[in-house]
């Protein structure tokens, strides 16, 4: 009973915010510049409070631009979690644009939509990604291509990284920064393998039962770790760098899932470099 009341209250407040947030963001997009980034930042912080998500951030977003963040993907919650940290936009599959409400949110946050099945359209999206990166926008890519159950990190794919990389003129470098996301506790108690799917949204799950289960459990802790960035040029080995980024994210998520102290995990990765080894002659 309490879970249903909690879900109803959250849904009411969420819907109540939309008549204010959507026009405000539309106005911000019309004004452009920093105004297009302010509303999503604070609205997503509101959403996290609404769903009782406790956010812990380790490390910081790289200061270099252009910047592309490579993050593992567990749930729709990853979007407000990352958006509550800094103004970012997402690279999403084209189907997201047609989702009820979520599609509108994605458009208002200036997401770039990619049709992975049509290579010629992927090229057009790559040009848009490159233009946004060069303009200074921080873009987020989920290189796994789909969400997981939170217990593992799938292999990172490099195709979109390569598409954006090839679009830069004059060999301008882009900074890639791996980001590890891990949901570790609920009501102060550590998650086990059987519990993480309560937060994860994957494999065609229906949203309402998922939300009901999530809201019935209570406060959730999520850790976001910004890992050492790497600068890659137009001719750099994007497959090697993407593979190394995925391996590092996988290791950090495994450590956090195992209950390791995030500060110790940060010290573990501080001296790790993702710079590709020079090619042998």
C-alpha positions as CSV (number, residue, x, y, z in Angstrom):
1,X,0.0,0.0,0.0
2,X,2.8,2.4,1.0
3,X,4.6,1.7,-2.3
4,X,1.5,2.6,-4.3
5,X,1.0,5.8,-2.3
6,X,4.7,6.7,-2.8
7,X,4.6,6.1,-6.5
8,X,1.3,8.1,-6.8
9,X,2.8,11.0,-4.9
10,X,6.0,11.0,-7.0
11,X,4.0,10.7,-10.2
12,X,1.8,13.6,-9.2
13,X,4.8,15.9,-8.4
14,X,6.6,14.8,-11.6
15,X,3.6,15.6,-13.8
16,X,3.0,18.8,-11.9
17,X,6.6,19.9,-12.8
18,X,6.1,19.4,-16.5
19,X,4.0,22.5,-17.3
20,X,6.8,24.6,-15.9
21,X,9.9,22.6,-17.0
22,X,8.9,21.9,-20.6
23,X,8.1,25.6,-21.6
24,X,11.2,26.8,-19.6
25,X,13.4,24.4,-21.6
26,X,11.8,25.3,-24.9
27,X,12.5,29.0,-24.1
28,X,16.1,28.1,-23.1
29,X,16.6,26.4,-26.5
30,X,15.2,29.4,-28.2
31,X,17.6,31.7,-26.3
32,X,20.5,29.3,-26.9
33,X,23.9,29.3,-25.2
34,X,23.9,28.6,-21.4
35,X,20.1,29.0,-21.2
36,X,19.6,25.8,-23.1
37,X,21.6,23.9,-20.4
38,X,20.3,25.3,-17.1
39,X,16.8,23.8,-16.9
40,X,17.8,20.2,-17.6
41,X,20.5,20.4,-14.9
42,X,18.2,21.5,-12.1
43,X,15.2,19.6,-13.3
44,X,17.1,16.3,-13.2
45,X,18.3,17.1,-9.7
46,X,14.7,17.5,-8.8
47,X,13.9,14.1,-10.4
48,X,16.6,12.4,-8.3
49,X,15.2,13.8,-5.1
50,X,11.7,12.8,-6.2
51,X,12.8,9.2,-6.6
52,X,15.0,9.2,-3.6
53,X,18.2,8.6,-5.5
54,X,21.4,9.5,-3.6
55,X,24.1,10.6,-6.0
56,X,27.8,10.3,-5.2
57,X,30.3,11.7,-7.7
58,X,34.0,10.8,-7.8
59,X,36.6,12.5,-9.9
60,X,35.4,15.2,-12.3
61,X,34.5,15.8,-15.9
62,X,37.6,16.6,-18.0
63,X,38.1,20.3,-18.8
64,X,39.3,19.7,-22.3
65,X,37.0,20.2,-25.3
66,X,35.8,18.6,-27.5
67,X,34.7,16.0,-24.9
68,X,32.8,12.7,-25.4
69,X,31.9,10.7,-22.3
70,X,31.7,6.9,-22.6
71,X,29.5,5.5,-19.9
72,X,28.1,2.1,-19.1
73,X,24.3,1.8,-19.2
74,X,22.0,0.2,-16.6
75,X,18.7,2.1,-16.4
76,X,16.7,5.1,-17.6
77,X,17.9,6.5,-14.3
78,X,21.4,6.9,-15.9
79,X,20.0,9.9,-17.8
80,X,18.9,12.0,-14.8
81,X,22.0,10.8,-12.9
82,X,24.5,12.1,-15.4
83,X,22.3,15.2,-16.3
84,X,22.2,16.2,-12.6
85,X,26.0,16.4,-12.5
86,X,26.7,18.7,-15.5
87,X,25.0,20.0,-18.6
88,X,25.3,17.1,-21.1
89,X,23.5,15.8,-24.2
90,X,23.1,12.2,-25.2
91,X,23.7,10.1,-28.3
92,X,20.6,7.8,-28.5
93,X,19.2,5.2,-30.8
94,X,16.5,6.6,-33.1
95,X,13.7,4.7,-31.4
96,X,14.0,6.9,-28.3
97,X,12.8,9.9,-30.3
98,X,9.4,8.2,-30.6
99,X,9.0,7.1,-27.0
100,X,6.1,8.8,-25.2
101,X,7.4,11.6,-23.0
102,X,10.9,10.2,-22.9
103,X,11.3,11.1,-26.5
104,X,10.2,14.7,-25.8
105,X,12.7,14.9,-23.0
106,X,15.5,13.6,-25.2
107,X,14.7,16.2,-27.9
108,X,14.5,19.0,-25.3
109,X,18.0,18.0,-24.1
110,X,19.3,18.2,-27.7
111,X,20.0,14.5,-28.0
112,X,21.4,13.2,-31.3
113,X,19.5,10.2,-32.6
114,X,21.3,7.4,-34.6
115,X,19.8,4.8,-36.8
116,X,22.4,2.0,-36.4
117,X,20.8,0.0,-39.2
118,X,21.3,2.6,-41.8
119,X,25.0,3.5,-42.4
120,X,24.3,6.6,-44.5
121,X,22.2,8.1,-41.7
122,X,24.8,7.2,-39.2
123,X,27.2,9.3,-41.2
124,X,24.8,12.3,-41.0
125,X,24.4,11.8,-37.2
126,X,28.2,11.6,-36.9
127,X,28.5,15.0,-38.6
128,X,26.0,16.4,-36.1
129,X,27.9,14.9,-33.2
130,X,31.2,16.3,-34.4
131,X,29.6,19.8,-34.8
132,X,28.2,19.7,-31.3
133,X,31.5,18.5,-29.8
134,X,33.4,21.2,-31.6
135,X,30.9,23.8,-30.4
136,X,31.8,22.8,-26.8
137,X,28.8,20.6,-26.0
138,X,29.6,17.6,-23.7
139,X,28.1,14.5,-25.4
140,X,27.4,11.2,-23.7
141,X,27.6,7.9,-25.5
142,X,26.6,4.5,-24.1
143,X,29.0,2.3,-26.1
144,X,27.4,-1.0,-25.0
145,X,24.5,-0.2,-27.3
146,X,21.9,-1.3,-24.8
147,X,21.4,-1.4,-21.0
148,X,22.4,-4.3,-18.8
149,X,21.1,-5.8,-15.5
150,X,23.8,-3.8,-13.5
151,X,25.8,-6.9,-12.6
152,X,28.1,-6.7,-15.6
153,X,29.4,-4.2,-18.2
154,X,29.0,-5.3,-21.8
155,X,31.7,-4.8,-24.4
156,X,32.1,-1.2,-25.6
157,X,31.6,-0.7,-29.3
158,X,33.7,1.8,-31.2
159,X,31.7,2.5,-34.3
160,X,30.1,5.8,-33.1
161,X,33.4,6.9,-31.6
162,X,35.1,6.3,-35.0
163,X,32.3,8.1,-36.9
164,X,32.6,11.2,-34.7
165,X,36.4,11.0,-34.9
166,X,36.5,10.9,-38.7
167,X,34.3,13.9,-38.9
168,X,36.8,16.3,-37.4
169,X,38.5,18.6,-39.8
170,X,42.2,19.2,-39.8
171,X,42.8,16.2,-37.5
172,X,41.4,18.1,-34.5
173,X,41.7,15.8,-31.4
174,X,38.7,14.8,-29.2
175,X,39.0,13.9,-25.6
176,X,37.3,10.6,-24.6
177,X,36.5,10.1,-20.9
178,X,35.2,6.8,-19.5
179,X,32.5,7.0,-16.9
180,X,31.5,4.2,-14.5
181,X,28.0,4.1,-13.1
182,X,27.1,1.7,-10.2
183,X,24.0,1.4,-8.1
184,X,25.3,0.0,-4.9
185,X,22.9,0.3,-2.0
186,X,19.2,0.5,-1.1
187,X,18.1,1.9,2.3
188,X,21.8,1.7,3.3
189,X,22.0,-2.0,2.6
190,X,24.4,-3.4,-0.1
191,X,22.8,-4.7,-3.3
192,X,23.3,-8.3,-4.2
193,X,23.3,-9.7,-7.7
194,X,19.6,-10.5,-7.3
195,X,18.8,-7.0,-6.3
196,X,20.4,-4.8,-9.0
197,X,17.7,-5.7,-11.6
198,X,15.3,-3.8,-9.3
199,X,17.0,-0.6,-10.5
200,X,18.1,-1.8,-14.0
201,X,15.7,-1.3,-16.9
202,X,16.6,-3.6,-19.7
203,X,15.3,-6.4,-22.0
204,X,12.0,-4.9,-22.8
205,X,10.8,-4.4,-19.3
206,X,7.4,-2.5,-18.9
207,X,8.1,0.9,-17.2
208,X,5.2,1.0,-14.8
209,X,5.9,-2.3,-13.0
210,X,9.5,-1.3,-12.9
211,X,8.8,2.1,-11.3
212,X,6.4,0.4,-8.8
213,X,9.1,-2.0,-7.7
214,X,11.7,0.7,-7.5
215,X,9.6,3.1,-5.5
216,X,8.5,0.3,-3.1
217,X,12.1,-0.4,-2.0
218,X,13.3,3.1,-0.8
219,X,16.5,5.2,-1.1
220,X,19.0,4.1,-3.7
221,X,22.7,5.0,-3.7
222,X,24.4,5.5,-7.1
223,X,28.1,6.2,-7.6
224,X,29.5,7.9,-10.7
225,X,33.2,7.7,-11.3
226,X,34.9,10.0,-13.9
227,X,38.0,8.0,-15.0
228,X,41.2,9.2,-16.6
229,X,40.5,10.8,-20.0
230,X,42.4,10.2,-23.2
231,X,42.9,12.4,-26.2
232,X,42.5,10.8,-29.6
233,X,43.4,12.3,-33.0
234,X,41.6,11.8,-36.3
235,X,44.1,9.0,-37.1
236,X,44.2,7.5,-33.6
237,X,43.3,3.9,-32.8
238,X,39.8,4.3,-31.7
239,X,39.1,0.6,-31.4
240,X,42.0,0.1,-29.0
241,X,41.1,3.2,-26.9
242,X,37.4,2.2,-26.8
243,X,38.2,-1.3,-25.8
244,X,40.6,-0.1,-23.0
245,X,37.9,2.4,-21.8
246,X,35.3,-0.4,-21.6
247,X,37.7,-2.7,-19.7
248,X,38.5,0.0,-17.2
249,X,34.8,0.8,-16.7
250,X,34.1,-2.9,-16.2
251,X,36.8,-3.2,-13.6
252,X,35.6,-0.1,-11.6
253,X,31.9,-1.2,-11.7
254,X,32.9,-4.7,-10.5
255,X,34.9,-3.1,-7.6
256,X,32.0,-0.9,-6.6
257,X,29.5,-3.7,-6.9
258,X,31.7,-5.7,-4.6
259,X,31.4,-3.0,-2.0
260,X,34.9,-1.5,-2.3
261,X,35.5,2.0,-0.9
262,X,35.0,4.4,-3.9
263,X,37.9,6.5,-2.7
264,X,40.2,3.5,-2.8
265,X,38.9,2.6,-6.2
266,X,39.7,6.2,-7.3
267,X,43.3,5.8,-6.0
268,X,43.5,2.6,-7.9
269,X,42.8,4.2,-11.3
270,X,44.5,7.5,-10.7
271,X,47.7,6.4,-12.4
272,X,46.1,4.4,-15.2
273,X,46.6,5.8,-18.7
274,X,44.4,4.9,-21.6
275,X,46.8,6.5,-24.1
276,X,47.4,3.9,-26.9
277,X,50.8,2.4,-27.0
278,X,52.8,3.7,-30.0
279,X,52.7,1.4,-33.0
280,X,55.9,-0.7,-33.5
281,X,57.9,0.0,-36.6
